[in-house]
Amino acid sequence: MHDIRFIRETPAAFDVGLARRGLAPLSAEILAMDEQSRSIKTQLQQGQARRNEASKAIGQAMAAGDKEKAEALKTEVAALKEGAPALEAQDKDVGDALTAMLAAIPNLPADDVPQGADEADNVEVSRWGTPRSFNFTPQDHADFGPALGLDFEGGAKLSGARFTALRGPMARLHRALAQYMLDTQTGANGYEEVNPPLLVRDEALFGTGQLPKFAEDLFRTTDGRWLIPTAEVSLTNLVADQILALDSLPVRLTALTPCFRSEAGSAGRDTRGFIRQHQFEKVELVAIAKPEESEAEHERMCVAAEGILQALGLPYRKMLLCTGDMGFGARKTWDLEVWLPSQATYREISSVSNCGDFQARRMNARYKPEGEKQTRFLHTLNGSGLAVGRTLVAVLENYQQADGSVIVPDVLAPYMGGITKLEPR
């Protein structure tokens, strides 16, 4: 959500930020609606004040024996009272329309976010690791994975396209990756583990920005709840409608959960394999911080995600997303892209975003700075640490052998019960 005071005070800067997002100027329309809302509120306040004043004067007129004046005042009070509901309804309608307009506008990009239209304009920041040289042609995981336990047919039979069953050692490798990630983020990186609800109300998805704009990308239950598309929704909303103590900041949370996405806007993309599924698991990282600490927290979170890739020996690159490729709620995002030998390219495995106070305003999450009477909105950050399914794909492809087997990375040995290699069945 955007700060209406910022738009009032710096409408040109707001429109410049929108232009960087590829949007037309909106400040004039917003401010006209804001002025209408404030005018109606003023009328309501003035009407209430006059009602109070006239009601008091009625008693004084009666005490003075001036019935004519008392009756005139009663008529005025009745008229004011009769007109109030219409004004209140108008106030609600205009206020709701203004809120809806502000809620539909994406976050403004940070100053150091590069200008661009789409992913082609993202900027590479760094690389880690060297892609492996194969003495055979590396295969796509979708081709050799079924012999190792990626049961695409079984998943599709049960649930349709983009659902997969994992079996035997493949299921164990997936579980090992998830457990290793969670243990690392809670242990070495100090995130508090949370086991959050997977079903949430409208308010939670509004708070993190998925509603109302992206409803078609979500799954809804018959009782009106929503399956979470990411644990960011549950974790971030744990601080909704709260004023956090200064000494509790920053709050760092992590969760391993299933995630559910309809992938409505991704027709034709990654239809083969395990990269883009309707149901997948992810270790999510969320931080709640003071505004002056959020940039440092952003870097810390990215390092936490990168550490998993480095421990697994998976080559990757770090990308700074351009204005046209950032998510709705982000003001700055780094993507980590892992090397996939079959495609001879890097593919996204984690997005780490600083949302500034955008989500905090939507969910009313605040703190009180030391020595100040007024509260301020917090900054929220989120990132994948990592997406388990895509990490599984990266391990399969980077550690594949000529005979179709896959070597298990050493760091996962404590979780694999003695299994060091996945062998074709």
KOLDO-799437 format. One line per 10 residues: their letters; for each residue x, z, y of C-alpha. Coordinates in nm, 2 decimals. Example, Ala and Ser with C-alpha at 12.3 -4.5 7.8 and 13.67 -1.06 7.14 Angstrom:
2
as	1.23/0.78/-0.45; 1.37/0.71/-0.11
***
This chain:
425
mhdirfiret	0.00/0.00/0.00; 0.12/-0.07/0.35; 0.14/0.17/0.64; -0.12/0.07/0.90; 0.09/0.25/1.17; 0.38/0.02/1.09; 0.16/-0.28/1.13; 0.02/-0.15/1.46; 0.36/-0.08/1.60; 0.55/-0.38/1.47
paafdvglar	0.31/-0.66/1.38; 0.57/-0.93/1.42; 0.81/-0.76/1.18; 0.53/-0.72/0.93; 0.45/-1.09/0.95; 0.82/-1.18/0.91; 0.82/-0.98/0.59; 0.51/-1.16/0.47; 0.67/-1.49/0.55; 0.97/-1.40/0.34
rglaplsaei	0.72/-1.35/0.05; 0.57/-1.70/0.12; 0.26/-1.56/0.29; 0.08/-1.65/0.61; 0.07/-1.40/0.90; -0.19/-1.14/0.85; -0.12/-0.87/1.12; -0.38/-1.01/1.36; -0.66/-1.01/1.10; -0.56/-0.66/0.98
lamdeqsrsi	-0.54/-0.52/1.33; -0.87/-0.67/1.43; -1.03/-0.50/1.13; -0.84/-0.18/1.21; -0.96/-0.18/1.57; -1.32/-0.23/1.44; -1.28/0.06/1.21; -1.13/0.29/1.48; -1.41/0.19/1.72; -1.68/0.28/1.47
ktqlqqgqar	-1.51/0.61/1.40; -1.50/0.68/1.77; -1.87/0.61/1.80; -1.94/0.85/1.51; -1.73/1.12/1.67; -1.88/1.07/2.01; -2.23/1.07/1.86; -2.16/1.39/1.67; -2.02/1.56/1.97; -2.32/1.46/2.18
rneaskaigq	-2.56/1.59/1.91; -2.38/1.92/1.91; -2.39/1.93/2.29; -2.76/1.83/2.31; -2.86/2.08/2.03; -2.69/2.36/2.23; -2.87/2.24/2.55; -3.21/2.25/2.37; -3.18/2.62/2.32; -3.07/2.67/2.68
amaagdkeka	-3.36/2.46/2.81; -3.61/2.66/2.59; -3.47/2.98/2.72; -3.51/2.86/3.07; -3.87/2.75/3.00; -3.79/2.38/3.07; -4.00/2.23/2.78; -3.98/1.88/2.92; -3.60/1.88/2.92; -3.60/2.04/2.57
ealktevaal	-3.83/1.77/2.43; -3.62/1.49/2.59; -3.31/1.64/2.43; -3.48/1.67/2.09; -3.57/1.30/2.12; -3.21/1.22/2.19; -3.08/1.42/1.90; -3.33/1.27/1.66; -3.23/0.92/1.78; -2.86/1.00/1.73
kegapaleaq	-2.93/1.15/1.39; -3.13/0.84/1.29; -2.86/0.60/1.39; -2.58/0.79/1.22; -2.63/0.66/0.86; -2.61/0.30/0.97; -2.28/0.37/1.15; -2.15/0.57/0.86; -2.23/0.28/0.62; -2.07/0.03/0.86
dkdvgdalta	-1.76/0.26/0.88; -1.74/0.27/0.50; -1.78/-0.11/0.46; -1.51/-0.18/0.72; -1.28/0.08/0.58; -1.32/-0.04/0.23; -1.26/-0.40/0.34; -0.94/-0.29/0.52; -0.82/-0.10/0.22; -0.89/-0.39/-0.01
mlaaipnlpa	-0.70/-0.63/0.22; -0.40/-0.39/0.24; -0.41/-0.33/-0.14; -0.38/-0.71/-0.21; -0.07/-0.76/-0.01; 0.26/-0.74/-0.20; 0.54/-0.51/-0.09; 0.77/-0.64/0.18; 1.13/-0.73/0.06; 1.43/-0.52/0.16
ddvpqgadea	1.66/-0.68/0.42; 1.93/-0.76/0.16; 1.70/-0.94/-0.08; 1.78/-1.32/-0.08; 1.53/-1.57/0.04; 1.40/-1.80/-0.23; 1.10/-1.96/-0.40; 1.15/-1.88/-0.77; 1.40/-1.77/-1.03; 1.63/-2.06/-0.95
dnvevsrwgt	1.71/-1.89/-0.62; 1.81/-1.55/-0.78; 2.17/-1.44/-0.71; 2.41/-1.35/-0.98; 2.58/-1.02/-0.90; 2.81/-0.96/-1.20; 2.87/-1.03/-1.57; 2.98/-0.81/-1.86; 3.11/-0.92/-2.19; 3.21/-1.26/-2.33
prsfnftpqd	2.97/-1.46/-2.54; 3.08/-1.48/-2.90; 3.24/-1.80/-3.03; 3.07/-1.90/-3.36; 3.23/-2.10/-3.64; 2.88/-2.23/-3.72; 2.58/-2.34/-3.51; 2.39/-2.01/-3.41; 2.03/-2.01/-3.51; 1.72/-1.90/-3.33
hadfgpalgl	1.60/-1.56/-3.44; 1.26/-1.72/-3.51; 1.42/-1.93/-3.78; 1.63/-1.69/-3.97; 1.44/-1.37/-3.88; 1.15/-1.41/-4.13; 1.40/-1.38/-4.43; 1.52/-1.05/-4.28; 1.17/-0.89/-4.22; 1.02/-1.05/-3.91
dfeggaklsg	0.68/-1.12/-4.05; 0.52/-1.36/-3.80; 0.26/-1.48/-4.04; 0.15/-1.13/-4.13; 0.11/-1.03/-3.77; -0.08/-1.34/-3.68; -0.31/-1.29/-3.98; -0.39/-0.95/-3.87; -0.42/-1.00/-3.49; -0.36/-1.36/-3.39
arftalrgpm	-0.08/-1.52/-3.20; 0.20/-1.32/-3.04; 0.16/-1.03/-3.28; 0.44/-0.96/-3.54; 0.48/-0.72/-3.83; 0.83/-0.59/-3.89; 0.92/-0.50/-4.24; 1.19/-0.32/-4.44; 1.54/-0.29/-4.28; 1.41/-0.50/-3.98
arlhralaqy	1.16/-0.23/-3.90; 1.43/0.03/-3.93; 1.67/-0.16/-3.70; 1.39/-0.18/-3.44; 1.33/0.19/-3.47; 1.70/0.26/-3.46; 1.73/0.07/-3.13; 1.44/0.25/-2.98; 1.57/0.59/-3.08; 1.92/0.52/-2.96
mldtqtgang	1.79/0.41/-2.62; 1.57/0.72/-2.59; 1.85/0.96/-2.70; 2.09/0.80/-2.45; 1.85/0.81/-2.16; 1.76/1.17/-2.22; 2.10/1.29/-2.32; 2.38/1.11/-2.13; 2.16/1.00/-1.84; 1.95/1.31/-1.78
yeevnppllv	1.60/1.16/-1.79; 1.32/1.40/-1.90; 1.14/1.27/-2.21; 0.76/1.23/-2.18; 0.51/1.13/-2.44; 0.24/0.99/-2.21; -0.12/0.86/-2.26; -0.14/0.50/-2.35; -0.50/0.47/-2.21; -0.54/0.52/-1.84
rdealfgtgq	-0.81/0.50/-1.57; -0.85/0.25/-1.29; -0.68/0.48/-1.04; -0.36/0.49/-1.23; -0.32/0.11/-1.24; -0.42/0.09/-0.88; -0.15/0.34/-0.80; 0.13/0.14/-0.95; -0.01/-0.19/-0.83; -0.15/-0.36/-1.14
lpkfaedlfr	-0.51/-0.33/-1.01; -0.70/-0.50/-0.87; -0.48/-0.81/-0.85; -0.35/-0.84/-1.21; -0.66/-0.73/-1.41; -0.64/-1.05/-1.62; -0.30/-0.95/-1.75; -0.43/-0.63/-1.90; -0.64/-0.52/-2.20; -0.95/-0.30/-2.13
ttdgrwlipt	-1.13/-0.08/-2.38; -1.51/-0.06/-2.42; -1.52/0.27/-2.24; -1.36/0.14/-1.92; -1.00/0.26/-1.98; -0.70/0.03/-1.98; -0.41/0.00/-2.23; -0.09/0.05/-2.04; 0.12/-0.27/-1.98; 0.42/-0.04/-1.93
aevsltnlva	0.49/0.33/-1.94; 0.57/0.30/-1.57; 0.20/0.34/-1.51; 0.17/0.67/-1.69; 0.50/0.82/-1.58; 0.48/0.73/-1.21; 0.12/0.86/-1.18; 0.22/1.20/-1.31; 0.30/1.27/-0.94; -0.01/1.12/-0.80
dqilaldslp	-0.20/1.33/-0.54; 0.09/1.59/-0.53; 0.33/1.73/-0.27; 0.65/1.78/-0.46; 0.89/2.06/-0.39; 1.21/1.94/-0.22; 1.43/2.11/-0.49; 1.25/1.92/-0.77; 1.38/1.58/-0.64; 1.48/1.35/-0.78
vrltaltpcf	1.24/1.35/-1.07; 1.37/1.13/-1.36; 1.14/1.05/-1.65; 1.16/0.83/-1.96; 0.92/0.74/-2.24; 0.92/0.52/-2.55; 0.58/0.37/-2.58; 0.40/0.06/-2.70; 0.30/-0.17/-2.42; 0.01/-0.41/-2.41
rseagsagrd	-0.01/-0.73/-2.21; -0.25/-1.02/-2.23; 0.02/-1.26/-2.10; -0.26/-1.45/-1.92; -0.02/-1.62/-1.68; 0.24/-1.72/-1.94; 0.07/-2.00/-2.13; 0.33/-2.21/-2.32; 0.62/-1.97/-2.26; 0.81/-1.83/-2.55
trgfirqhqf	0.53/-1.90/-2.80; 0.78/-1.89/-3.09; 0.96/-1.58/-3.20; 0.96/-1.22/-3.08; 1.04/-1.25/-2.71; 0.69/-1.25/-2.56; 0.44/-1.04/-2.75; 0.10/-0.89/-2.67; 0.22/-0.56/-2.81; 0.58/-0.44/-2.78
ekvelvaiak	0.78/-0.12/-2.74; 0.99/-0.03/-2.44; 1.19/0.26/-2.32; 1.08/0.30/-1.96; 1.28/0.47/-1.68; 1.10/0.61/-1.37; 1.25/0.80/-1.08; 1.07/0.97/-0.79; 1.31/1.03/-0.50; 1.35/1.10/-0.13
peeseaeher	1.36/0.79/0.08; 1.73/0.84/0.18; 1.82/0.87/-0.19; 1.63/0.58/-0.34; 1.91/0.32/-0.30; 2.15/0.54/-0.49; 1.89/0.62/-0.75; 1.83/0.24/-0.79; 2.20/0.19/-0.87; 2.20/0.49/-1.11
mcvaaegilq	1.90/0.35/-1.30; 2.05/0.01/-1.33; 2.38/0.16/-1.47; 2.17/0.36/-1.72; 2.01/0.03/-1.85; 2.34/-0.15/-1.85; 2.50/0.12/-2.06; 2.28/0.04/-2.35; 2.38/-0.33/-2.35; 2.75/-0.23/-2.32
alglpyrkml	2.72/0.01/-2.61; 2.56/-0.26/-2.83; 2.83/-0.51/-2.73; 2.57/-0.75/-2.59; 2.70/-0.98/-2.31; 2.47/-0.98/-2.00; 2.46/-1.06/-1.64; 2.31/-0.87/-1.34; 2.08/-1.07/-1.11; 1.95/-0.98/-0.77
lctgdmgfga	1.60/-1.13/-0.75; 1.50/-1.35/-0.46; 1.18/-1.29/-0.25; 0.98/-1.54/-0.46; 1.06/-1.39/-0.79; 1.01/-1.02/-0.73; 0.72/-0.83/-0.87; 0.42/-0.74/-0.65; 0.52/-0.37/-0.59; 0.90/-0.41/-0.56
rktwdlevwl	1.10/-0.42/-0.25; 1.42/-0.49/-0.44; 1.48/-0.58/-0.80; 1.78/-0.63/-1.03; 1.72/-0.81/-1.35; 1.96/-0.77/-1.65; 1.97/-1.08/-1.86; 2.12/-1.08/-2.21; 2.30/-1.37/-2.37; 2.11/-1.55/-2.64
psqatyreis	2.34/-1.78/-2.85; 2.05/-2.00/-2.98; 1.95/-2.09/-2.63; 2.30/-2.08/-2.48; 2.16/-1.90/-2.18; 2.09/-1.55/-2.04; 1.73/-1.41/-2.08; 1.57/-1.12/-1.90; 1.59/-0.79/-2.09; 1.53/-0.54/-1.81
svsncgdfqa	1.40/-0.53/-1.46; 1.50/-0.24/-1.24; 1.30/-0.21/-0.92; 1.29/0.01/-0.61; 0.94/0.01/-0.48; 1.01/0.22/-0.17; 0.70/0.41/-0.06; 0.46/0.13/-0.16; 0.33/0.29/-0.48; 0.35/0.65/-0.34
rrmnarykpe	0.11/0.55/-0.06; -0.13/0.41/-0.32; -0.12/0.72/-0.53; -0.07/0.97/-0.24; 0.26/1.12/-0.37; 0.44/1.31/-0.10; 0.70/1.57/-0.03; 0.78/1.80/0.27; 1.13/1.75/0.42; 1.31/2.07/0.50
gekqtrflht	1.23/2.20/0.85; 0.94/1.96/0.91; 0.57/2.04/0.92; 0.45/1.69/0.82; 0.47/1.55/0.47; 0.63/1.21/0.39; 0.57/0.96/0.11; 0.81/0.96/-0.17; 1.00/0.65/-0.30; 0.93/0.54/-0.66
lngsglavgr	1.16/0.34/-0.89; 1.12/0.20/-1.24; 1.31/0.00/-1.50; 1.34/-0.09/-1.86; 1.60/0.10/-2.05; 1.55/-0.13/-2.25; 1.27/-0.35/-2.39; 1.31/-0.28/-2.76; 1.19/-0.61/-2.90; 1.40/-0.83/-2.67
tlvavlenyq	1.70/-0.61/-2.76; 1.63/-0.66/-3.12; 1.63/-1.04/-3.07; 1.96/-1.01/-2.88; 2.12/-0.81/-3.17; 1.99/-1.05/-3.43; 2.12/-1.36/-3.25; 2.46/-1.22/-3.14; 2.54/-1.05/-3.47; 2.41/-1.32/-3.70
qadgsvivpd	2.64/-1.45/-3.98; 2.66/-1.79/-4.14; 2.48/-1.67/-4.45; 2.18/-1.56/-4.25; 2.26/-1.19/-4.26; 2.30/-0.97/-3.95; 2.57/-0.71/-3.89; 2.43/-0.38/-3.75; 2.61/-0.27/-3.43; 2.83/0.04/-3.50
vlapymggit	2.66/0.25/-3.24; 2.34/0.24/-3.45; 2.50/0.36/-3.77; 2.37/0.72/-3.73; 2.01/0.58/-3.73; 2.03/0.33/-4.01; 2.07/0.55/-4.32; 2.37/0.37/-4.44; 2.25/0.02/-4.38; 2.53/-0.18/-4.22
klepr	2.39/-0.53/-4.27; 2.05/-0.69/-4.29; 2.05/-0.93/-4.58; 1.81/-1.22/-4.63; 1.55/-1.16/-4.90
***
